[in-house]
Amino acid sequence: MEKEKRKVGDYTVLCAVNIGAREIILAENEQSTNGERFLCCYGERDDIFEKFTECAVGDDYIDAALFFAERIKQDAERFRAEVEKLDVDGEYKIVHTNKGDFSCYGILLATGAHPRMIGFEGEKRFKGRGVAYCATCDGEFFTGKEIFVVGGGYAAAEESVFLTKYASHVTILIRGEDFSCPKSSADKARANEKITVLTSTEIVRAEGEDVLTTLVYKNVKTGEESVYHAPKGDTFGIFVFAGYEPETSLLQGKAEIDEKGYVITDTSRQTSISGVYAAGDVCQKNLRQVVTAVGDGAVAATELERYVAAMQKKNGAKPSRNLQGNKQSKEKNVTQEKKREGMQPVVTENTGYEMHKTGQQKQPEAEDSLSDEFFDEETEKQLDEVFDRMTHPLILKLYLNQKQESVQLKQYMEAMSRRTEKLSVIVAEEGADGDSVPANERPFVRILGEDGSDTGLGFHGVPGGHEFTSFVIGLYNAAGPGQEVDAQIMERIYAIKKPLHIKILVTLACSMCPDLVIAAQKIAAENPQVTAEIYDVMLYPSYQKRYKVMSVPCLVVNDEHVAFGRKTLPELLDYLDEIL
C-alpha cells in the first residue's frame, strides 16, 4: 500500500479510488495503533498526489486537507441525484435517477429507517403537538405532565426511564403480554416508582382541539376502555416507540424482505440478489445502533469490492456511466450571468469540512473569560478554517437584556470575532437606531453584511449544542462563497417572489433540527425576500404556547403556516411551494 500513500506534514494521504476498502481499513488500524493521521482522498493517484504537492508547499497540510475535502464534496455534488428505480437483474445493474442512469456491477443500499407510526386515530393530527417520537428532542416539553409511552421493546423501556426526568408520571402501554426486550431493561422500567406498566393494552384514539387533552385506550383481551383527561387548561404527551420503518421501497418485489419490511442479508451483507448489498438500519438484525451500522458498512464495502473486482476480471471491462447532469458540474464555481430582478447569484463553493457536533464550546463562568477558554482546540481549528474561506466581513449585532443568556451570547460572539477580522460585534442601543427587538425576543443576534444590510439570518438565544454547526454554516452562507447546491435548487430559491418570514423553533439537544435550520438559512442568504430566524424555544415559552409546540423542529412561515419535522433543502422548497 506504500505506493498509494504520501506523507505531508502530520498527514498521510490515501487515494480512495486507487486502493480498496481493505487498504483503507488497514490504514485505519495503523492509525489506531501508531497514531498516524490519514487523509482519504477521492481521485486518481497521480492527480491526487500532484495536486496535493501543489497546495502543500511548506507542509501546509491544513490547506491541503481543505483542498481534498472540497474535491470530495464537489464529486459528491456532481453525482448527487435522486434514485427513482433500480434494475438489478443480470450482471449489470442499472440505477435510474433524476439526472440520468448509472450502470454498475454492484449496489450498496444504506437508506436507513424512520420511526414507525402506529396509525391510531389522532396520531397524525397531533404529531408535534403532543405525539412525539424522540425523548431526547421533545422530553423537556412535557415537564410536569403525564406521559404515555407506546411500545414494549428496548427503546420503550429505556426511554420511559429517561422521560421520568421530566414527566409527573409515565404509563407504558404494551399491546402484548410483556416486554419484548431483555429482562434487565424491562426490570429498570418496572422498578421505577414513576412508571406504570399496562400490558395487553392499546390506544383507541387521541382527542383534543389544538393540543392533546384526552386519550382513550383499551384492554385488548377484555375490550374494556379507559379514558385519561389532562387537567383543565393543560395537555399531556404520547411517545411512540413502536420500532422503525425501513426505507426499502427500491427493493420491493426484487430482494427478500422480512415481514417487518427489513432487507434480509447474509453474513457478507449481500441481499438475495447477487451484487446488491445492504448496510445499517435497513437490514434485518437484533440491534440497531451507530456502531452496528458502521460495522455493516465496513463488511459490505469490503465484500462489494471483492465482488466488483471478480466481475471486472470475468468480463474484462468496466460498465459505462451516463449521467445527463454532467454538463452542469462543469459549470461549478462560475458566477451565473443572469440576474433575477436585482439579485445576483452568489458564487458557491464547499467549506470543505463539517463542524464537530460534540465538544464544541465551553460555557464561560465569568464575563471576562478569554476566547482561548471558550472553544476546544479542535473547534478553534475548524472555526479558523471557515473564517479564512469567508469572502466578505459580517457584523454580529446583539440585542440583549438582563438575563444570563445575554451575557453568554455576548461572550460567545466576541470569542468568535476575536478569531477573525471578518467578524465584528456591535450591541444595539434600545430605541436609538430604530431597529429595536422586543424584550420577549431577546437575547438575539442579527447577522448583518459589511455595510450594515440585513442578511435575513438571526438566532434568538445562544447557538450552542447541535445549533453550533448550523450557526457557523449560516455565517458562511451569508458571507460567501457559501455551500454549493444544485443549479436547479438555486433556480427554485430565486423563484420565490413573495416575502417569506421563517421562524424555526428548536432545542439545542435536537439532532434533527439543524437540517431544517441550514436549509432555511441558505434560502434567506440567497434571496432577499426571505428571512430565517431561529429560536431556542426553551428560552421563549410564549412562542411555544403561541404555536402550540410540543415537538421540534417547528417551522412557522409568515406566522400562519406551521409544520413539524426535519426537512432538507428540497423538501423545504416543496413545502414552500405548497403554501405559496
N, C-alpha and C positions, 0 to 999 in steps of 0.2 A: 504493500500500500504506500510505501515511501514515495514513489514517483507521483502519487496523487496528492501529496502534501507539500506545503511550503510554509516555513516559519517566517513570520513578520511580527516584530515587536513581541507582545505577550500572547499572540495568537498563532495557531496553526490552521492554515487554510485547507479545506477539503472541497473537492469538486463533486457535487452530488450526482451529476449526470454520468461522469466517468467512473464512478465507483458505485457499488450497490449497497443495499440495506445492510448486508453482512459487514462490510467495511465500516459503515457508519456506526453500527453497534459496537464493533471492536474499538473504534475511536472513542466512543462514549465510555467504554470500560477503561481505556487508558486514562481518560480524563478523571475518572473517579479514583484511580489508583495512584497516579503521579501528579495530579493537579494541572495537567496540560489543558489549555483553553482552546477549543476548536471553533472555527467559523466555517459553517457548512454553506457553500455557495452553489447556485444553480447556473449551469452553463458548461460549455466545452472547456476542457482543461487548459489548453493553450491560451484561449481567450481570457479565461479567468485569471490565470497567472500573469498574463501581460497587463491586464487592467489593474490587477492588484498591485503590481510593481509601480505602475504609473501613479496611483493615488496613495502609495505608502512610502513616499520619499521621506527619509529621516525617521523611519519606524513610526510614522503617524498612523498607527493601527486603528485609531478611532475613526478617522476619515475613511479608511479602508473598509471598516466594518459597516459604516453607513452606506458606502457605495454598493456593497454587495447586498445589504438588506434591501436597498432601493431596487436593485436589479431583480431580486426575488419577487418583490411586490409588483414591479412592472410586468414581469412574466405572468404573475397570477392574474393581474388585471387584464392582460392580453387574452388570456384563455378563460377568463371568468364568463360563465354562461349558465343559464338555467336549463337543467336537464328536463326534457319533455317525455322521452321514451327510451327504452333500451331494447335492442335486438341482440339476443345472447345465444342464438342458435349457431352452431358451427364453430370453427376455429377462430374466425374473425368476428369480434363483437362490434356493434355499431351503437354509439351514444348519440342520440338525436337531441340537439339543443336549440335554443332560440337564436344562436349565432352560427348554425351550421352543424354538420355531422362529423364525428370523430370515429375512426376505425382503430381498433386495438386488439391485442391478444387477451388482455385481462382487465378486469374491473374490480375495484375495491369500494364497497359500499359502506359508508360511515355516516349515515343520515340521522342517527340518534333516535330519541323518543321524547315525547312530551307528556305531561301529566294527563291521566285519563279522567274524563268526565264520566260521572255515573249515569246521568240522564234523568234524575228525579225532577219532578215539576218545580220550577222556580230556580233551578241551578244556573241556567244560562242568564236568566233575568237579573239575578243578584250577584253574578260574578263581578268581583271588585267592590261590591257594596254589601259584603257580609260573607259571601262564599269565596274561599281562598284555597291556595294550593301550596304555598310556601310559608312555613312557620318562621323562618329567619327574616324574610322580607316583610311579612304582614303581622306577625305576632303582636308587636307593640301596639297596633291599632286597637287591640281588644283588651287592653289593660283594665282590670277590674270588672270584666264582663264574663258572662258564661260562654263557653266554647264547646261545641260538639265536634268530635273527630270521627270521620267515617273511614273504616278500614280495620283490618286485623293483622296486617303484615308488619315487617320490621319498621318501616317508616312510620306507620301509625303509632306503634308502641313508643318508639324513640322520640318522635316529635310531640307526642302527648305530654311526656315528661318535660320537654323543653317549654311547651306552652304554659305550664303551670307557673312559670316565672311571671307571666302577665295575667293570666285568667283568674277570675274568682273561683272557678271550678271547671273541670274538663270532664265531659262524658264521652266515652268511646262507644260507638255503635258498630258492632260486628255482626255481619249477616250470618256467618257460620256459628258453630257451637263453641269455638275457642279461637285464640290467636293462631295464626299460621306461621309465626316467626319463632326463632329459638327461644326456649323457655327462660333464659337469662334476661332477655329483653322484655318479655311478657311479664315476668315477675317484678321488674322495676316499675312497670306501669301499675300493676295491681297493688303494689305496696305503697304507692304514693297516696297520701291522705286526701289530696285534692283531685283525685281521679276516680270516677265511677265507670265500671265496665258493664255494658249491656250486650249480651250475646243473643243470637237469633233475632236480631233487630235491624230494620232498615228504614230509611227515610221515605215517607209518603209524599210530602210536599213542604216547600218553604214559602212563607207568605209575608207580605208587608206592602207598604206604599213605595217609598224611595229606598228604604233600607229594610233589612230583616227585622221582623217583630215576632213572628210565630213559626214554630216548627212542629210538624205532625210526623210521628214515627210509630211503627207498629212491630209487634212480635210476629215473626213470620210463621211460628208454629200455631199460636192461638188466634192470630188475627186481631188481637186487642190493640187498639190505638191509644197513644199518649200524645198530649199536647203541651208544648212549652211556650209560654208567653214571656217576652222580655219585659222588664219593668217599664212602666209608663214613661215615655219620652226617651227610652234607651233602645239599644239594639244588642245583638249577640253575634257570634261567629260560627260558621261551619267550615272546617278544614277537611278537604277531601284528600285522602292518601290511598287511592284505590289502584295503585300501580301506574304504569306508563303505557302509552300507546305508541308503538314503534312506527317509524316512517318507512314503511315497506311497500308503498304503492307501486314503485318502479319494478318490483319483482313479483307482484301479484300474478298468479297464474303461470309463473315461469319457474321459480325456485320453490323448494319445500319450505313451508311456513307452518309453525305450530298453531294450536287453536287460539292462542292469545295474540297472534299476529307477528311473532318474532321469527327471524330467519334462523333456520337450523343449519349449523355448520359442523364440520369435523374438527379434529384437533389442530389442523393447519389453518383453520378459519375459512376453508373453502366451502361454499354452499353446495347444493345438489347439482349445480351447473358447473361444469369444468371451466376453470379460468375466471370464475366470479367468486370473490371473497367478500367477507363482511367483518366489521370490527366495531366494538363499542356496544352501546345500549340497544342497538337494533338487533343484536344477537340473542338467541335463547341461552340463558345462563342463570346461575343461582345468585350471583352478586353483581350489582351494578354500581361501581364506584370509579373515580377518575383513574385509580391505579390499575383496575382491571381493564378499562378501555385502552389505556396506554399499552398494557401488555398485549391485548388483542391486536393493536395496530402494529406492534413490533413483529409479532408472529406472522400476521397476514402479509405485511410488506416483504418480509424475508421469503416467505413461501411463494408469493406472487412473482417476485424477481426470478426465482428459480424456474417457475412455470414459463414466464415470458422468454427467458434465456433458452429453455428447451424448445419452445415453439419457433423461435428465430433460427435455431440451429436446424430444426426439422425442415422448415420451409425455405431457409436461405434468403429470407427477405423480411424487411420491416414493413408493417402496414402503413399505408398512406394516411395523411390527415388533410381534411378540407375544412378550414374554418373561415367562413364567409366574413367574419368580422375583423380579419387580419389587417385590412386596409386602415381601419380605424386606429389600430395600435401603432401604426407608423406615424400617426399624426399626434402622438403624445407630446406633451410639454411644448406645444406650439400654440401661441395665442390665437384664439378664434377671431377672425377679422370682422365678422358680422356683429354689429351692435344691435341690441334689442331695446329700443326705447330708452336710450341713455345709459343702459347697463353694459359694461364691458366685462366679458367673462374673465375670470381670474385664471392665470396660467397655473395649473395644478401639478404638484409633484407629491410623492410619498415622503413622509417623515423618515422612513427607513427604520422605524423601531416601534415598539409598543411599550408604554409605561407599565411598570410592575404594579399590580393591584394590591400587594401586601407590603408592609414595611415602608410605606411611602413617606410619612411625615410624623414628627414627634410634636405633640402639643406642648407649647411652652408654658412654664409655670409662672413666669413673671413678664411684665410688659417690656422689659429691656433685654429679653432673650435674644441671643445672637442668631443670625441666619445659619451659621455652621451647626447649631444645635437643633434646628428646625427640621431638616431633612436628613435622611441617612445618606451614606456615601454613594450608594448605587443610584438613588433617586437624584442626587445632585448631578451626577454624571449624565443621566438621561435628560434632565432639565436643560443642562448646558447644551446638549446636542440639539434639542428642539430650538432653543433660543438662537443658536448660531444659524439655523436654517431659516428663521423668520425674515421676511424681506422688508417689512415695514414696522416701525415702532407702534406701540399701543399705549393707551392711558387707562389705568385701572382707577375708576372714580368710585369712591366709597361713600355710602350713605349709612351713617352709624347712629347708635342710640346708647343708652346707658347699660345695656346688657353685656354679660361676659362674652357672648358670641361676637359682639362688635370688636372687643379687644383682640380676640383671637383672629378675626378676619383681617384687621389692620396689620397685625403681626405677620400673618400668613402672606398677605400680598406684598408687604415690604420686604419680607425674606426672599420672595421670588424676584422682586425688582432689583435687589442688591446683587443678583447673579448675572444681570444683563443690562446694557444700556437701552435695550429695545422695549423695556417696560418701565413706566413711571407711575407713581401713585399720588393721587390728589384726594383730599377729603372735602366733600361738598358742604358748604355752609347753608344751613337751613334758611330757606326763603331769600337767600342773597342772589342766587343765579337763576331763579325762575325754573329750576329743574328739581324741585323737591320730590322726595319719595315719602308716602305716608308712613307714619310711625309703625303701623302694623305690618309693613313690608320690609322693615329693617332688622338686621343689617343686610346690606345689598351692595354688590359690586357690579357696576356697569362697565362694559368693555367699550372704549372709545378708540377711534382712529387717531392718528398723529395730529390731525387738525381739529380734534375735538368732536368730530362727527360720530353719531351713534352707529355702531356696527350691528345693533339689534340683539346682541348677546348680553346676558346678565345672570347672576346667581344670587339668590336670596338665602343667606346662611353662610356657612363655612364649607367650601367644597373639598371635603376630605373623603375618606373611605373609598368606595367604588367610584365616586364622582371626581376624584382627583384626576384620573386619566381623562375623563370626558372634558373637564375644565381646561386642561393643558391642550388637548386636541382642539378645543374651541378657540383658544388663543392662536393656535397655528392656522386654523381656517380663517380667522379674522385678519391676521397679519399677512397671510400668504407665505408660500405658494398654496398651502392647504392640501388636504387629502385629495388624491386623484380619484375621480369617479367616471363612470362610463359616459360617453358623449350623449347618449340618449337620455340618461338620467339628468344631465345638465340641461338639456333642452326642456325637460319637464319642469325643472326648477325655474328656469327663465320664463316659462309659460304662465306662471302664477301672476295675475294682473291685479287681483284684489288684495287689499290689506289683510294680513293674517297676523293675529296676535296669539302666539302659542305660549301656554303655560304648561310646564311638566312638573308634577308633584312626585318627589322621590324620597327615599330614605337612603342614608349613606351605607346601609348594610345590604341594600338590594343589588344583586348581581345582574338582574335583568334590566335595570333602569338605564345604564349607560348607552346601550344600543339606540334607544329612542332619543335620548338626550343628544348624542352625537349627530344623529340624523337630522333633528330639528335645527341644531346649531349650524350644520352645513348649509341647510336651506336658507337660514337667516343671513349667514355670512355672504352668500352669493346673490341674494335677491333683496333689495331694499324695501320691498313691500312686506317682508316677513320679519317679525321679531320672535325670539325664543328666550324666555326667562324661566329659570329653573328654581324650584322651591324645595328646600328641605322641609317637608310637610310637618315633621315633628316640632319645628320651631314656629309653625303658623297654624295653630289649631282652628282659627277662623276659616281658613281655606279648606281644611279637612271637613269641617261642618258644612261649609257653603256648597261644596261639590259632592258631599256625602261619600268621602273617600275612605274605604276600608281595605284598600289594596293598592300597591304600586307596581309599575309606574302608572300614573293617571295623566292622561292627555286632555287638555282643555283648549279649544280653539275658539277665539273671539267670545269667550265667556258664555258660549252657547252649546257647543258640541263637546261631549265628554265621552272618552273611551279609555279602556283599561288594557294593560298588557304590553309586552315588548313588541316593538316594530322596527324593522330595518328601514333604510332609506327608501327603497322601492315600495315597501309596504306602507310607509307613512305617506308617500306621494299618492298611492292608491286611495288611502283614506281621505286625503285632502280633496282628491278628485270627486269622491262620493258626496262630500258635504258642500262643495262649492257650486 
